């Protein structure tokens, strides 16, 4: 996923599971996680692609 560093800690990010919640629905996905503080980052492609589609489906129900 590239050479990313945490904005807070400046540690190199590692691939890991990120917990999400949207309208009381819990989910997890693979993203970048800081090994020091646990902050998670979602790649832009995923945020504007699959996540946006999922949000729309949930809202339509």
PDBQT receptor file of N, H, CA, C and O in Angstrom, charges set to zero:
ATOM      1  N   UNK A   1       0.800  -1.199   0.000  1.00  0.00    +0.000 N 
ATOM      2  CA  UNK A   1       0.000   0.000   0.000  1.00  0.00    +0.000 C 
ATOM      3  C   UNK A   1       0.842   1.262   0.000  1.00  0.00    +0.000 C 
ATOM      4  O   UNK A   1       0.306   2.364   0.120  1.00  0.00    +0.000 OA
ATOM      5  N   UNK A   2       2.098   1.122  -0.127  1.00  0.00    +0.000 N 
ATOM      6  H   UNK A   2       2.533   0.227  -0.225  1.00  0.00    +0.000 HD
ATOM      7  CA  UNK A   2       2.953   2.295  -0.196  1.00  0.00    +0.000 C 
ATOM      8  C   UNK A   2       3.721   2.531   1.090  1.00  0.00    +0.000 C 
ATOM      9  O   UNK A   2       3.605   1.777   2.057  1.00  0.00    +0.000 OA
ATOM     10  N   UNK A   3       4.508   3.596   1.077  1.00  0.00    +0.000 N 
ATOM     11  H   UNK A   3       4.603   4.208   0.291  1.00  0.00    +0.000 HD
ATOM     12  CA  UNK A   3       5.354   3.954   2.209  1.00  0.00    +0.000 C 
ATOM     13  C   UNK A   3       4.712   5.123   2.949  1.00  0.00    +0.000 C 
ATOM     14  O   UNK A   3       5.070   6.279   2.724  1.00  0.00    +0.000 OA
ATOM     15  N   UNK A   4       3.763   4.819   3.833  1.00  0.00    +0.000 N 
ATOM     16  H   UNK A   4       3.472   3.880   4.016  1.00  0.00    +0.000 HD
ATOM     17  CA  UNK A   4       3.019   5.831   4.572  1.00  0.00    +0.000 C 
ATOM     18  C   UNK A   4       3.509   5.899   6.011  1.00  0.00    +0.000 C 
ATOM     19  O   UNK A   4       3.950   4.897   6.574  1.00  0.00    +0.000 OA
ATOM     20  N   UNK A   5       3.429   7.087   6.602  1.00  0.00    +0.000 N 
ATOM     21  H   UNK A   5       3.071   7.901   6.145  1.00  0.00    +0.000 HD
ATOM     22  CA  UNK A   5       3.806   7.292   7.996  1.00  0.00    +0.000 C 
ATOM     23  C   UNK A   5       2.647   7.954   8.737  1.00  0.00    +0.000 C 
ATOM     24  O   UNK A   5       1.903   8.750   8.163  1.00  0.00    +0.000 OA
ATOM     25  N   UNK A   6       2.505   7.617  10.006  1.00  0.00    +0.000 N 
ATOM     26  H   UNK A   6       3.109   6.971  10.472  1.00  0.00    +0.000 HD
ATOM     27  CA  UNK A   6       1.450   8.176  10.845  1.00  0.00    +0.000 C 
ATOM     28  C   UNK A   6       1.660   9.680  11.013  1.00  0.00    +0.000 C 
ATOM     29  O   UNK A   6       2.769  10.139  11.289  1.00  0.00    +0.000 OA
ATOM     30  N   UNK A   7       0.575  10.438  10.842  1.00  0.00    +0.000 N 
ATOM     31  H   UNK A   7      -0.326  10.065  10.618  1.00  0.00    +0.000 HD
ATOM     32  CA  UNK A   7       0.626  11.888  10.993  1.00  0.00    +0.000 C 
ATOM     33  C   UNK A   7       0.974  12.271  12.429  1.00  0.00    +0.000 C 
ATOM     34  O   UNK A   7       1.698  13.243  12.648  1.00  0.00    +0.000 OA
ATOM     35  N   UNK A   8       0.465  11.515  13.416  1.00  0.00    +0.000 N 
ATOM     36  H   UNK A   8      -0.122  10.726  13.237  1.00  0.00    +0.000 HD
ATOM     37  CA  UNK A   8       0.678  11.827  14.827  1.00  0.00    +0.000 C 
ATOM     38  C   UNK A   8       2.069  11.409  15.310  1.00  0.00    +0.000 C 
ATOM     39  O   UNK A   8       2.798  12.203  15.904  1.00  0.00    +0.000 OA
ATOM     40  N   UNK A   9       2.428  10.125  15.040  1.00  0.00    +0.000 N 
ATOM     41  H   UNK A   9       1.836   9.480  14.557  1.00  0.00    +0.000 HD
ATOM     42  CA  UNK A   9       3.621   9.525  15.645  1.00  0.00    +0.000 C 
ATOM     43  C   UNK A   9       4.838   9.497  14.728  1.00  0.00    +0.000 C 
ATOM     44  O   UNK A   9       5.965   9.315  15.187  1.00  0.00    +0.000 OA
ATOM     45  N   UNK A  10       4.607   9.677  13.441  1.00  0.00    +0.000 N 
ATOM     46  H   UNK A  10       3.691   9.826  13.068  1.00  0.00    +0.000 HD
ATOM     47  CA  UNK A  10       5.663   9.594  12.428  1.00  0.00    +0.000 C 
ATOM     48  C   UNK A  10       6.215   8.183  12.266  1.00  0.00    +0.000 C 
ATOM     49  O   UNK A  10       7.269   7.991  11.659  1.00  0.00    +0.000 OA
ATOM     50  N   UNK A  11       5.501   7.189  12.813  1.00  0.00    +0.000 N 
ATOM     51  H   UNK A  11       4.645   7.345  13.307  1.00  0.00    +0.000 HD
ATOM     52  CA  UNK A  11       5.886   5.783  12.658  1.00  0.00    +0.000 C 
ATOM     53  C   UNK A  11       5.436   5.293  11.283  1.00  0.00    +0.000 C 
ATOM     54  O   UNK A  11       4.444   5.780  10.739  1.00  0.00    +0.000 OA
ATOM     55  N   UNK A  12       6.174   4.320  10.718  1.00  0.00    +0.000 N 
ATOM     56  H   UNK A  12       6.979   3.925  11.160  1.00  0.00    +0.000 HD
ATOM     57  CA  UNK A  12       5.763   3.746   9.444  1.00  0.00    +0.000 C 
ATOM     58  C   UNK A  12       4.508   2.900   9.656  1.00  0.00    +0.000 C 
ATOM     59  O   UNK A  12       4.446   2.073  10.565  1.00  0.00    +0.000 OA
ATOM     60  N   UNK A  13       3.518   3.122   8.803  1.00  0.00    +0.000 N 
ATOM     61  H   UNK A  13       3.568   3.794   8.064  1.00  0.00    +0.000 HD
ATOM     62  CA  UNK A  13       2.241   2.409   8.897  1.00  0.00    +0.000 C 
ATOM     63  C   UNK A  13       2.416   0.972   8.418  1.00  0.00    +0.000 C 
ATOM     64  O   UNK A  13       3.252   0.686   7.560  1.00  0.00    +0.000 OA
ATOM     65  N   UNK A  14       1.622   0.081   8.982  1.00  0.00    +0.000 N 
ATOM     66  H   UNK A  14       0.943   0.313   9.679  1.00  0.00    +0.000 HD
ATOM     67  CA  UNK A  14       1.627  -1.326   8.589  1.00  0.00    +0.000 C 
ATOM     68  C   UNK A  14       0.207  -1.719   8.185  1.00  0.00    +0.000 C 
ATOM     69  O   UNK A  14      -0.760  -1.098   8.626  1.00  0.00    +0.000 OA
ATOM     70  N   UNK A  15       0.083  -2.731   7.363  1.00  0.00    +0.000 N 
ATOM     71  H   UNK A  15       0.869  -3.235   7.004  1.00  0.00    +0.000 HD
ATOM     72  CA  UNK A  15      -1.233  -3.206   6.967  1.00  0.00    +0.000 C 
ATOM     73  C   UNK A  15      -1.907  -3.878   8.150  1.00  0.00    +0.000 C 
ATOM     74  O   UNK A  15      -1.280  -4.649   8.876  1.00  0.00    +0.000 OA
ATOM     75  N   UNK A  16      -3.181  -3.587   8.341  1.00  0.00    +0.000 N 
ATOM     76  H   UNK A  16      -3.691  -2.961   7.751  1.00  0.00    +0.000 HD
ATOM     77  CA  UNK A  16      -3.910  -4.171   9.457  1.00  0.00    +0.000 C 
ATOM     78  C   UNK A  16      -5.402  -3.954   9.327  1.00  0.00    +0.000 C 
ATOM     79  O   UNK A  16      -5.869  -3.310   8.388  1.00  0.00    +0.000 OA
ATOM     80  N   UNK A  17      -6.137  -4.490  10.266  1.00  0.00    +0.000 N 
ATOM     81  H   UNK A  17      -5.757  -5.013  11.029  1.00  0.00    +0.000 HD
ATOM     82  CA  UNK A  17      -7.599  -4.394  10.274  1.00  0.00    +0.000 C 
ATOM     83  C   UNK A  17      -8.037  -3.074  10.912  1.00  0.00    +0.000 C 
ATOM     84  O   UNK A  17      -7.519  -2.669  11.953  1.00  0.00    +0.000 OA
ATOM     85  N   UNK A  18      -8.989  -2.420  10.273  1.00  0.00    +0.000 N 
ATOM     86  H   UNK A  18      -9.409  -2.749   9.427  1.00  0.00    +0.000 HD
ATOM     87  CA  UNK A  18      -9.559  -1.183  10.789  1.00  0.00    +0.000 C 
ATOM     88  C   UNK A  18     -11.038  -1.443  11.073  1.00  0.00    +0.000 C 
ATOM     89  O   UNK A  18     -11.760  -1.966  10.224  1.00  0.00    +0.000 OA
ATOM     90  N   UNK A  19     -11.478  -1.074  12.269  1.00  0.00    +0.000 N 
ATOM     91  H   UNK A  19     -10.892  -0.650  12.959  1.00  0.00    +0.000 HD
ATOM     92  CA  UNK A  19     -12.880  -1.248  12.642  1.00  0.00    +0.000 C 
ATOM     93  C   UNK A  19     -13.654  -0.004  12.232  1.00  0.00    +0.000 C 
ATOM     94  O   UNK A  19     -13.222   1.120  12.490  1.00  0.00    +0.000 OA
ATOM     95  N   UNK A  20     -14.800  -0.211  11.591  1.00  0.00    +0.000 N 
ATOM     96  H   UNK A  20     -15.151  -1.124  11.381  1.00  0.00    +0.000 HD
ATOM     97  CA  UNK A  20     -15.657   0.878  11.147  1.00  0.00    +0.000 C 
ATOM     98  C   UNK A  20     -17.045   0.718  11.737  1.00  0.00    +0.000 C 
ATOM     99  O   UNK A  20     -17.473  -0.389  12.065  1.00  0.00    +0.000 OA
ATOM    100  N   UNK A  21     -17.749   1.846  11.868  1.00  0.00    +0.000 N 
ATOM    101  H   UNK A  21     -17.401   2.745  11.602  1.00  0.00    +0.000 HD
ATOM    102  CA  UNK A  21     -19.147   1.807  12.285  1.00  0.00    +0.000 C 
ATOM    103  C   UNK A  21     -19.872   2.877  11.489  1.00  0.00    +0.000 C 
ATOM    104  O   UNK A  21     -19.433   4.025  11.420  1.00  0.00    +0.000 OA
ATOM    105  N   UNK A  22     -20.992   2.486  10.887  1.00  0.00    +0.000 N 
ATOM    106  H   UNK A  22     -21.349   1.553  10.943  1.00  0.00    +0.000 HD
ATOM    107  CA  UNK A  22     -21.796   3.431  10.117  1.00  0.00    +0.000 C 
ATOM    108  C   UNK A  22     -23.265   3.121  10.368  1.00  0.00    +0.000 C 
ATOM    109  O   UNK A  22     -23.730   2.014  10.098  1.00  0.00    +0.000 OA
ATOM    110  N   UNK A  23     -23.985   4.097  10.883  1.00  0.00    +0.000 N 
ATOM    111  H   UNK A  23     -23.607   4.996  11.102  1.00  0.00    +0.000 HD
ATOM    112  CA  UNK A  23     -25.395   3.920  11.234  1.00  0.00    +0.000 C 
ATOM    113  C   UNK A  23     -25.628   2.642  12.038  1.00  0.00    +0.000 C 
ATOM    114  O   UNK A  23     -26.516   1.847  11.731  1.00  0.00    +0.000 OA
ATOM    115  N   UNK A  24     -24.812   2.466  13.071  1.00  0.00    +0.000 N 
ATOM    116  H   UNK A  24     -24.090   3.111  13.320  1.00  0.00    +0.000 HD
ATOM    117  CA  UNK A  24     -24.897   1.340  14.008  1.00  0.00    +0.000 C 
ATOM    118  C   UNK A  24     -24.583  -0.018  13.387  1.00  0.00    +0.000 C 
ATOM    119  O   UNK A  24     -24.936  -1.046  13.965  1.00  0.00    +0.000 OA
ATOM    120  N   UNK A  25     -23.930  -0.051  12.228  1.00  0.00    +0.000 N 
ATOM    121  H   UNK A  25     -23.642   0.784  11.759  1.00  0.00    +0.000 HD
ATOM    122  CA  UNK A  25     -23.495  -1.303  11.607  1.00  0.00    +0.000 C 
ATOM    123  C   UNK A  25     -21.974  -1.356  11.711  1.00  0.00    +0.000 C 
ATOM    124  O   UNK A  25     -21.278  -0.463  11.229  1.00  0.00    +0.000 OA
ATOM    125  N   UNK A  26     -21.462  -2.423  12.352  1.00  0.00    +0.000 N 
ATOM    126  H   UNK A  26     -22.028  -3.149  12.744  1.00  0.00    +0.000 HD
ATOM    127  CA  UNK A  26     -20.024  -2.603  12.525  1.00  0.00    +0.000 C 
ATOM    128  C   UNK A  26     -19.443  -3.393  11.358  1.00  0.00    +0.000 C 
ATOM    129  O   UNK A  26     -20.082  -4.306  10.834  1.00  0.00    +0.000 OA
ATOM    130  N   UNK A  27     -18.228  -3.034  10.957  1.00  0.00    +0.000 N 
ATOM    131  H   UNK A  27     -17.709  -2.292  11.382  1.00  0.00    +0.000 HD
ATOM    132  CA  UNK A  27     -17.527  -3.748   9.901  1.00  0.00    +0.000 C 
ATOM    133  C   UNK A  27     -16.020  -3.581  10.118  1.00  0.00    +0.000 C 
ATOM    134  O   UNK A  27     -15.584  -2.707  10.868  1.00  0.00    +0.000 OA
ATOM    135  N   UNK A  28     -15.250  -4.411   9.467  1.00  0.00    +0.000 N 
ATOM    136  H   UNK A  28     -15.604  -5.121   8.858  1.00  0.00    +0.000 HD
ATOM    137  CA  UNK A  28     -13.802  -4.263   9.471  1.00  0.00    +0.000 C 
ATOM    138  C   UNK A  28     -13.309  -4.324   8.034  1.00  0.00    +0.000 C 
ATOM    139  O   UNK A  28     -13.931  -4.949   7.175  1.00  0.00    +0.000 OA
ATOM    140  N   UNK A  29     -12.187  -3.667   7.788  1.00  0.00    +0.000 N 
ATOM    141  H   UNK A  29     -11.683  -3.159   8.485  1.00  0.00    +0.000 HD
ATOM    142  CA  UNK A  29     -11.553  -3.741   6.484  1.00  0.00    +0.000 C 
ATOM    143  C   UNK A  29     -10.056  -3.622   6.660  1.00  0.00    +0.000 C 
ATOM    144  O   UNK A  29      -9.574  -3.228   7.722  1.00  0.00    +0.000 OA
ATOM    145  N   UNK A  30      -9.335  -3.959   5.633  1.00  0.00    +0.000 N 
ATOM    146  H   UNK A  30      -9.727  -4.280   4.770  1.00  0.00    +0.000 HD
ATOM    147  CA  UNK A  30      -7.881  -3.882   5.675  1.00  0.00    +0.000 C 
ATOM    148  C   UNK A  30      -7.437  -2.501   5.231  1.00  0.00    +0.000 C 
ATOM    149  O   UNK A  30      -7.856  -2.011   4.183  1.00  0.00    +0.000 OA
ATOM    150  N   UNK A  31      -6.604  -1.888   6.018  1.00  0.00    +0.000 N 
ATOM    151  H   UNK A  31      -6.263  -2.286   6.870  1.00  0.00    +0.000 HD
ATOM    152  CA  UNK A  31      -6.080  -0.561   5.711  1.00  0.00    +0.000 C 
ATOM    153  C   UNK A  31      -4.697  -0.422   6.310  1.00  0.00    +0.000 C 
ATOM    154  O   UNK A  31      -4.015  -1.419   6.546  1.00  0.00    +0.000 OA
ATOM    155  N   UNK A  32      -4.281   0.798   6.556  1.00  0.00    +0.000 N 
ATOM    156  H   UNK A  32      -4.835   1.609   6.364  1.00  0.00    +0.000 HD
ATOM    157  CA  UNK A  32      -2.986   1.070   7.173  1.00  0.00    +0.000 C 
ATOM    158  C   UNK A  32      -3.202   1.473   8.625  1.00  0.00    +0.000 C 
ATOM    159  O   UNK A  32      -4.073   2.287   8.930  1.00  0.00    +0.000 OA
ATOM    160  N   UNK A  33      -2.402   0.897   9.517  1.00  0.00    +0.000 N 
ATOM    161  H   UNK A  33      -1.694   0.236   9.269  1.00  0.00    +0.000 HD
ATOM    162  CA  UNK A  33      -2.543   1.139  10.950  1.00  0.00    +0.000 C 
ATOM    163  C   UNK A  33      -1.184   1.511  11.524  1.00  0.00    +0.000 C 
ATOM    164  O   UNK A  33      -0.163   0.931  11.154  1.00  0.00    +0.000 OA
ATOM    165  N   UNK A  34      -1.181   2.479  12.426  1.00  0.00    +0.000 N 
ATOM    166  H   UNK A  34      -2.011   2.950  12.726  1.00  0.00    +0.000 HD
ATOM    167  CA  UNK A  34       0.053   2.856  13.118  1.00  0.00    +0.000 C 
ATOM    168  C   UNK A  34       0.322   1.835  14.220  1.00  0.00    +0.000 C 
ATOM    169  O   UNK A  34      -0.544   1.605  15.064  1.00  0.00    +0.000 OA
ATOM    170  N   UNK A  35       1.501   1.221  14.229  1.00  0.00    +0.000 N 
ATOM    171  H   UNK A  35       2.204   1.408  13.543  1.00  0.00    +0.000 HD
ATOM    172  CA  UNK A  35       1.804   0.237  15.267  1.00  0.00    +0.000 C 
ATOM    173  C   UNK A  35       1.981   0.862  16.656  1.00  0.00    +0.000 C 
ATOM    174  O   UNK A  35       1.930   0.154  17.661  1.00  0.00    +0.000 OA
ATOM    175  N   UNK A  36       2.189   2.177  16.718  1.00  0.00    +0.000 N 
ATOM    176  H   UNK A  36       2.232   2.752  15.901  1.00  0.00    +0.000 HD
ATOM    177  CA  UNK A  36       2.409   2.839  18.005  1.00  0.00    +0.000 C 
ATOM    178  C   UNK A  36       1.097   3.314  18.638  1.00  0.00    +0.000 C 
ATOM    179  O   UNK A  36       0.818   2.988  19.791  1.00  0.00    +0.000 OA
ATOM    180  N   UNK A  37       0.287   4.086  17.893  1.00  0.00    +0.000 N 
ATOM    181  H   UNK A  37       0.514   4.352  16.956  1.00  0.00    +0.000 HD
ATOM    182  CA  UNK A  37      -0.921   4.671  18.486  1.00  0.00    +0.000 C 
ATOM    183  C   UNK A  37      -2.208   3.983  18.033  1.00  0.00    +0.000 C 
ATOM    184  O   UNK A  37      -3.264   4.199  18.627  1.00  0.00    +0.000 OA
ATOM    185  N   UNK A  38      -2.131   3.155  16.984  1.00  0.00    +0.000 N 
ATOM    186  H   UNK A  38      -1.273   2.979  16.502  1.00  0.00    +0.000 HD
ATOM    187  CA  UNK A  38      -3.308   2.433  16.519  1.00  0.00    +0.000 C 
ATOM    188  C   UNK A  38      -4.198   3.207  15.559  1.00  0.00    +0.000 C 
ATOM    189  O   UNK A  38      -5.239   2.700  15.139  1.00  0.00    +0.000 OA
ATOM    190  N   UNK A  39      -3.804   4.430  15.203  1.00  0.00    +0.000 N 
ATOM    191  H   UNK A  39      -2.959   4.841  15.544  1.00  0.00    +0.000 HD
ATOM    192  CA  UNK A  39      -4.585   5.231  14.254  1.00  0.00    +0.000 C 
ATOM    193  C   UNK A  39      -4.679   4.495  12.919  1.00  0.00    +0.000 C 
ATOM    194  O   UNK A  39      -3.691   3.941  12.437  1.00  0.00    +0.000 OA
ATOM    195  N   UNK A  40      -5.870   4.493  12.329  1.00  0.00    +0.000 N 
ATOM    196  H   UNK A  40      -6.672   4.943  12.721  1.00  0.00    +0.000 HD
ATOM    197  CA  UNK A  40      -6.069   3.795  11.069  1.00  0.00    +0.000 C 
ATOM    198  C   UNK A  40      -6.323   4.751   9.920  1.00  0.00    +0.000 C 
ATOM    199  O   UNK A  40      -6.944   5.800  10.088  1.00  0.00    +0.000 OA
ATOM    200  N   UNK A  41      -5.834   4.371   8.748  1.00  0.00    +0.000 N 
ATOM    201  H   UNK A  41      -5.330   3.518   8.611  1.00  0.00    +0.000 HD
ATOM    202  CA  UNK A  41      -6.024   5.169   7.543  1.00  0.00    +0.000 C 
ATOM    203  C   UNK A  41      -6.596   4.269   6.453  1.00  0.00    +0.000 C 
ATOM    204  O   UNK A  41      -6.162   3.130   6.279  1.00  0.00    +0.000 OA
ATOM    205  N   UNK A  42      -7.571   4.795   5.726  1.00  0.00    +0.000 N 
ATOM    206  H   UNK A  42      -7.924   5.720   5.867  1.00  0.00    +0.000 HD
ATOM    207  CA  UNK A  42      -8.213   4.068   4.640  1.00  0.00    +0.000 C 
ATOM    208  C   UNK A  42      -7.753   4.702   3.333  1.00  0.00    +0.000 C 
ATOM    209  O   UNK A  42      -7.811   5.924   3.194  1.00  0.00    +0.000 OA
ATOM    210  N   UNK A  43      -7.294   3.895   2.365  1.00  0.00    +0.000 N 
ATOM    211  H   UNK A  43      -7.246   2.902   2.478  1.00  0.00    +0.000 HD
ATOM    212  CA  UNK A  43      -6.876   4.463   1.078  1.00  0.00    +0.000 C 
ATOM    213  C   UNK A  43      -8.032   5.200   0.394  1.00  0.00    +0.000 C 
ATOM    214  O   UNK A  43      -9.184   4.778   0.486  1.00  0.00    +0.000 OA
ATOM    215  N   UNK A  44      -7.718   6.291  -0.284  1.00  0.00    +0.000 N 
ATOM    216  H   UNK A  44      -6.782   6.634  -0.359  1.00  0.00    +0.000 HD
ATOM    217  CA  UNK A  44      -8.728   7.130  -0.931  1.00  0.00    +0.000 C 
ATOM    218  C   UNK A  44      -9.600   6.336  -1.898  1.00  0.00    +0.000 C 
ATOM    219  O   UNK A  44     -10.814   6.536  -1.943  1.00  0.00    +0.000 OA
ATOM    220  N   UNK A  45      -8.990   5.437  -2.671  1.00  0.00    +0.000 N 
ATOM    221  H   UNK A  45      -8.004   5.275  -2.634  1.00  0.00    +0.000 HD
ATOM    222  CA  UNK A  45      -9.745   4.649  -3.645  1.00  0.00    +0.000 C 
ATOM    223  C   UNK A  45     -10.850   3.848  -2.960  1.00  0.00    +0.000 C 
ATOM    224  O   UNK A  45     -11.962   3.739  -3.477  1.00  0.00    +0.000 OA
ATOM    225  N   UNK A  46     -10.535   3.297  -1.804  1.00  0.00    +0.000 N 
ATOM    226  H   UNK A  46      -9.631   3.386  -1.384  1.00  0.00    +0.000 HD
ATOM    227  CA  UNK A  46     -11.513   2.513  -1.055  1.00  0.00    +0.000 C 
ATOM    228  C   UNK A  46     -12.601   3.413  -0.465  1.00  0.00    +0.000 C 
ATOM    229  O   UNK A  46     -13.777   3.051  -0.476  1.00  0.00    +0.000 OA
ATOM    230  N   UNK A  47     -12.216   4.567   0.044  1.00  0.00    +0.000 N 
ATOM    231  H   UNK A  47     -11.260   4.861   0.053  1.00  0.00    +0.000 HD
ATOM    232  CA  UNK A  47     -13.172   5.479   0.677  1.00  0.00    +0.000 C 
ATOM    233  C   UNK A  47     -14.189   6.017  -0.320  1.00  0.00    +0.000 C 
ATOM    234  O   UNK A  47     -15.376   6.110  -0.006  1.00  0.00    +0.000 OA
ATOM    235  N   UNK A  48     -13.736   6.369  -1.515  1.00  0.00    +0.000 N 
ATOM    236  H   UNK A  48     -12.773   6.293  -1.770  1.00  0.00    +0.000 HD
ATOM    237  CA  UNK A  48     -14.668   6.948  -2.486  1.00  0.00    +0.000 C 
ATOM    238  C   UNK A  48     -15.290   5.896  -3.390  1.00  0.00    +0.000 C 
ATOM    239  O   UNK A  48     -16.179   6.203  -4.185  1.00  0.00    +0.000 OA
ATOM    240  N   UNK A  49     -14.832   4.667  -3.274  1.00  0.00    +0.000 N 
ATOM    241  H   UNK A  49     -14.110   4.417  -2.628  1.00  0.00    +0.000 HD
ATOM    242  CA  UNK A  49     -15.372   3.581  -4.084  1.00  0.00    +0.000 C 
ATOM    243  C   UNK A  49     -16.297   2.687  -3.288  1.00  0.00    +0.000 C 
ATOM    244  O   UNK A  49     -17.490   2.957  -3.157  1.00  0.00    +0.000 OA
ATOM    245  N   UNK A  50     -15.729   1.621  -2.759  1.00  0.00    +0.000 N 
ATOM    246  H   UNK A  50     -14.759   1.402  -2.865  1.00  0.00    +0.000 HD
ATOM    247  CA  UNK A  50     -16.529   0.604  -2.073  1.00  0.00    +0.000 C 
ATOM    248  C   UNK A  50     -17.247   1.117  -0.834  1.00  0.00    +0.000 C 
ATOM    249  O   UNK A  50     -18.400   0.754  -0.602  1.00  0.00    +0.000 OA
ATOM    250  N   UNK A  51     -16.601   1.947  -0.039  1.00  0.00    +0.000 N 
ATOM    251  H   UNK A  51     -15.664   2.242  -0.227  1.00  0.00    +0.000 HD
ATOM    252  CA  UNK A  51     -17.263   2.453   1.171  1.00  0.00    +0.000 C 
ATOM    253  C   UNK A  51     -18.440   3.346   0.816  1.00  0.00    +0.000 C 
ATOM    254  O   UNK A  51     -19.494   3.261   1.446  1.00  0.00    +0.000 OA
ATOM    255  N   UNK A  52     -18.274   4.199  -0.182  1.00  0.00    +0.000 N 
ATOM    256  H   UNK A  52     -17.417   4.268  -0.693  1.00  0.00    +0.000 HD
ATOM    257  CA  UNK A  52     -19.378   5.065  -0.591  1.00  0.00    +0.000 C 
ATOM    258  C   UNK A  52     -20.554   4.233  -1.115  1.00  0.00    +0.000 C 
ATOM    259  O   UNK A  52     -21.711   4.555  -0.843  1.00  0.00    +0.000 OA
ATOM    260  N   UNK A  53     -20.260   3.165  -1.866  1.00  0.00    +0.000 N 
ATOM    261  H   UNK A  53     -19.321   2.903  -2.087  1.00  0.00    +0.000 HD
ATOM    262  CA  UNK A  53     -21.317   2.273  -2.355  1.00  0.00    +0.000 C 
ATOM    263  C   UNK A  53     -22.046   1.610  -1.191  1.00  0.00    +0.000 C 
ATOM    264  O   UNK A  53     -23.274   1.534  -1.183  1.00  0.00    +0.000 OA
ATOM    265  N   UNK A  54     -21.282   1.128  -0.205  1.00  0.00    +0.000 N 
ATOM    266  H   UNK A  54     -20.284   1.189  -0.212  1.00  0.00    +0.000 HD
ATOM    267  CA  UNK A  54     -21.873   0.482   0.961  1.00  0.00    +0.000 C 
ATOM    268  C   UNK A  54     -22.750   1.428   1.759  1.00  0.00    +0.000 C 
ATOM    269  O   UNK A  54     -23.832   1.047   2.204  1.00  0.00    +0.000 OA
ATOM    270  N   UNK A  55     -22.289   2.665   1.946  1.00  0.00    +0.000 N 
ATOM    271  H   UNK A  55     -21.410   2.974   1.585  1.00  0.00    +0.000 HD
ATOM    272  CA  UNK A  55     -23.086   3.659   2.666  1.00  0.00    +0.000 C 
ATOM    273  C   UNK A  55     -24.416   3.908   1.950  1.00  0.00    +0.000 C 
ATOM    274  O   UNK A  55     -25.465   3.989   2.590  1.00  0.00    +0.000 OA
ATOM    275  N   UNK A  56     -24.367   4.026   0.638  1.00  0.00    +0.000 N 
ATOM    276  H   UNK A  56     -23.516   3.961   0.119  1.00  0.00    +0.000 HD
ATOM    277  CA  UNK A  56     -25.583   4.269  -0.124  1.00  0.00    +0.000 C 
ATOM    278  C   UNK A  56     -26.564   3.109   0.024  1.00  0.00    +0.000 C 
ATOM    279  O   UNK A  56     -27.764   3.327   0.192  1.00  0.00    +0.000 OA
ATOM    280  N   UNK A  57     -26.058   1.878  -0.037  1.00  0.00    +0.000 N 
ATOM    281  H   UNK A  57     -25.084   1.701  -0.174  1.00  0.00    +0.000 HD
ATOM    282  CA  UNK A  57     -26.927   0.703   0.111  1.00  0.00    +0.000 C 
ATOM    283  C   UNK A  57     -27.588   0.680   1.489  1.00  0.00    +0.000 C 
ATOM    284  O   UNK A  57     -28.773   0.370   1.613  1.00  0.00    +0.000 OA
ATOM    285  N   UNK A  58     -26.809   1.011   2.523  1.00  0.00    +0.000 N 
ATOM    286  H   UNK A  58     -25.847   1.262   2.422  1.00  0.00    +0.000 HD
ATOM    287  CA  UNK A  58     -27.354   1.022   3.877  1.00  0.00    +0.000 C 
ATOM    288  C   UNK A  58     -28.420   2.113   4.018  1.00  0.00    +0.000 C 
ATOM    289  O   UNK A  58     -29.476   1.883   4.606  1.00  0.00    +0.000 OA
ATOM    290  N   UNK A  59     -28.138   3.289   3.478  1.00  0.00    +0.000 N 
ATOM    291  H   UNK A  59     -27.279   3.476   3.000  1.00  0.00    +0.000 HD
ATOM    292  CA  UNK A  59     -29.085   4.397   3.582  1.00  0.00    +0.000 C 
ATOM    293  C   UNK A  59     -30.369   4.127   2.798  1.00  0.00    +0.000 C 
ATOM    294  O   UNK A  59     -31.442   4.590   3.185  1.00  0.00    +0.000 OA
ATOM    295  N   UNK A  60     -30.264   3.379   1.697  1.00  0.00    +0.000 N 
ATOM    296  H   UNK A  60     -29.393   3.002   1.382  1.00  0.00    +0.000 HD
ATOM    297  CA  UNK A  60     -31.443   3.074   0.874  1.00  0.00    +0.000 C 
ATOM    298  C   UNK A  60     -32.399   2.097   1.539  1.00  0.00    +0.000 C 
ATOM    299  O   UNK A  60     -33.571   2.018   1.171  1.00  0.00    +0.000 OA
ATOM    300  N   UNK A  61     -31.895   1.347   2.526  1.00  0.00    +0.000 N 
ATOM    301  H   UNK A  61     -30.942   1.410   2.825  1.00  0.00    +0.000 HD
ATOM    302  CA  UNK A  61     -32.744   0.344   3.191  1.00  0.00    +0.000 C 
ATOM    303  C   UNK A  61     -33.666   0.959   4.189  1.00  0.00    +0.000 C 
ATOM    304  O   UNK A  61     -34.442   0.251   4.831  1.00  0.00    +0.000 OA
TER     305      UNK A  61
